[in-house]
Amino acid sequence: MSILVTGAAGYIGSVCSEVLISRGMSVIALDSLLEGHRGAVPPGATFCQVDLADRAQLEAVFTKHKVDAVMHFAAEALVAKSMREPSIFYATNVASGVNLLDAVTRHGVKKFIFSSTAATYGEPRIVPIPEDHPKAPINPYGKSKLTFEQILADYKLYTGLKYVTLRYFNAAGASNTCGENHRVETHLIPRVLEAAAGSLPHVDVFGTDYPTPDGTCVRDYIHVLDIADSHVRALEEIDRVTGEAFNVGNSCGFSILEVIDAAERITGRKIPRKLGPRRPGDPAVLVASKEKLKRVLGWEASHSSLEEIIQSAWTWKQKHPNGYAQNASA
Ligand SMILES: NC(=O)c1ccc[n+]([C@@H]2O[C@H](COP(=O)([O-])OP(=O)(O)OC[C@H]3O[C@@H](n4cnc5c(N)ncnc54)[C@H](O)[C@@H]3O)[C@@H](O)[C@H]2O)c1
């Protein structure tokens, strides 16, 4: 089976490509390299440097390569940037996504897995958050992803596309070869590990007066290898579950301070923290209900203890102290 992976040079797309190849699938790895790294694309994949905004380039990829299914990771994904520059988010996450759907339709590809996000829910009213929770995203990032979910429903209705939406919570961790190396890193675990390695002076903790046990925000961390595995499972069952959305989370929340403490134990290093005021738009608790994924697809995370997540990320960081930038091809 041949899978087109968009965003394959990015964090989750590269790990997913690696997992697909390890399970005998062919991967056409598409990325603009705007954010991702050439060195992150697994050697067994066929790489196409293409921007989804370019319909002609995209058409050429589908003409040249046999595509049985698409896994669509490519996106603008920084929440804070989305509040400064919303148009980039609607252009990339919506308009360029539609370019992809049109190519998919023209070439008769019927299977599509979409990377969505917990940000589609907005401020949670029920925790753990079930998939049928009201969708009230509070930033253009979440809105752009929700809009694309709605567009997918139309393509199913009018073109017969089969698709599954996977709404990840906090992706973290690394495989043996691929890890997290965003050019602007905003995610907690890599920042904590940068502080452990001494490349950041401290970790900022935004808000210590939330209604949580230690006053800091609680989040649900899911190992990137589990995210990749959930894609394989969704693809296997796509005929049965087309049109469904699933949370990909662990149903288990950890506070910011708990994550920093765990990282201190695992790295054996002191991690300075700077306590500060809340940031606007951060919900106190974001934890997924994993019940639907388990009930409908019989799937559950198996690598997502906080220890395994942080240990894998730390091991990768020690092997790649400068991320992918140290590779000539990156
Ligand atoms: N990282 C998380 O915790 C998390 C949580 C929820 C959802 N997601 C979603 O998962 C997906 C992957 O996230 P990630 O952390 O790996 O992000 P990432 O930024 O590392 O990867 C995205 C990749 O898409 C590429 N890209 C962006 N615009 C493109 C375009 N127009 N054409 C071609 N390629 C383009 C970038 O170069 C990058 O390599 C995104 O859709 C994101 O919204 C991520």
The ligand as a MOL file (V3000), in Angstrom:
LIG
                    3D

  0  0  0     0  0            999 V3000
M  V30 BEGIN CTAB
M  V30 COUNTS 44 48 0 0 0
M  V30 BEGIN ATOM
M  V30 1 N 2.4280 18.5820 18.0050 0
M  V30 2 C 1.2820 18.4670 18.6710 0
M  V30 3 O 1.2650 18.3700 19.9110 0
M  V30 4 C -0.0270 18.4400 17.9230 0
M  V30 5 C -1.2260 18.3730 18.6620 0
M  V30 6 C -2.4330 18.3390 17.9690 0
M  V30 7 C -2.4530 18.3470 16.5830 0
M  V30 8 N -1.2810 18.4400 15.8940 0 CHG=1
M  V30 9 C -1.3450 18.4570 14.4070 0
M  V30 10 O -0.4900 17.4460 13.9220 0
M  V30 11 C 0.0970 17.8460 12.6880 0
M  V30 12 C 1.6000 17.7160 12.7540 0
M  V30 13 O 2.0940 18.5170 13.8360 0
M  V30 14 P 3.6650 18.6470 14.0890 0
M  V30 15 O 3.8650 18.9980 15.4990 0
M  V30 16 O 4.3660 17.4670 13.5100 0 CHG=-1
M  V30 17 O 3.9640 19.9390 13.2160 0
M  V30 18 P 5.2490 20.3170 12.3800 0
M  V30 19 O 5.2160 21.7830 12.1960 0
M  V30 20 O 6.4730 19.6910 12.9570 0
M  V30 21 O 4.9790 19.6040 10.9730 0
M  V30 22 C 4.1480 20.1650 9.9970 0
M  V30 23 C 4.8720 20.0410 8.6670 0
M  V30 24 O 4.0240 20.5550 7.6330 0
M  V30 25 C 4.8510 21.2390 6.7010 0
M  V30 26 N 4.0110 22.2120 5.9940 0
M  V30 27 C 3.3880 23.3110 6.5030 0
M  V30 28 N 2.7230 23.9580 5.5370 0
M  V30 29 C 2.8990 23.2400 4.3980 0
M  V30 30 C 2.4490 23.3970 3.0630 0
M  V30 31 N 1.6830 24.4480 2.7040 0
M  V30 32 N 2.8070 22.4870 2.1410 0
M  V30 33 C 3.5880 21.4310 2.4850 0
M  V30 34 N 4.0550 21.2240 3.7390 0
M  V30 35 C 3.7200 22.1220 4.6760 0
M  V30 36 C 5.9350 21.9050 7.5260 0
M  V30 37 O 7.1010 22.1950 6.7760 0
M  V30 38 C 6.1750 20.8330 8.6000 0
M  V30 39 O 7.2270 19.9690 8.2330 0
M  V30 40 C -0.3980 19.2720 12.4200 0
M  V30 41 O -1.4910 19.1970 11.5350 0
M  V30 42 C -0.8480 19.7460 13.8000 0
M  V30 43 O -1.8740 20.7020 13.7020 0
M  V30 44 C -0.0750 18.4890 16.5210 0
M  V30 END ATOM
M  V30 BEGIN BOND
M  V30 1 1 1 2
M  V30 2 2 2 3
M  V30 3 1 2 4
M  V30 4 1 4 5
M  V30 5 2 4 44
M  V30 6 2 5 6
M  V30 7 1 6 7
M  V30 8 2 7 8
M  V30 9 1 8 9
M  V30 10 1 8 44
M  V30 11 1 9 10
M  V30 12 1 9 42
M  V30 13 1 10 11
M  V30 14 1 11 12
M  V30 15 1 11 40
M  V30 16 1 12 13
M  V30 17 1 13 14
M  V30 18 2 14 15
M  V30 19 1 14 16
M  V30 20 1 14 17
M  V30 21 1 17 18
M  V30 22 2 18 19
M  V30 23 1 18 20
M  V30 24 1 18 21
M  V30 25 1 21 22
M  V30 26 1 22 23
M  V30 27 1 23 24
M  V30 28 1 23 38
M  V30 29 1 24 25
M  V30 30 1 25 26
M  V30 31 1 25 36
M  V30 32 1 26 27
M  V30 33 1 26 35
M  V30 34 2 27 28
M  V30 35 1 28 29
M  V30 36 1 29 30
M  V30 37 2 29 35
M  V30 38 1 30 31
M  V30 39 2 30 32
M  V30 40 1 32 33
M  V30 41 2 33 34
M  V30 42 1 34 35
M  V30 43 1 36 37
M  V30 44 1 36 38
M  V30 45 1 38 39
M  V30 46 1 40 41
M  V30 47 1 40 42
M  V30 48 1 42 43
M  V30 END BOND
M  V30 END CTAB
M  END
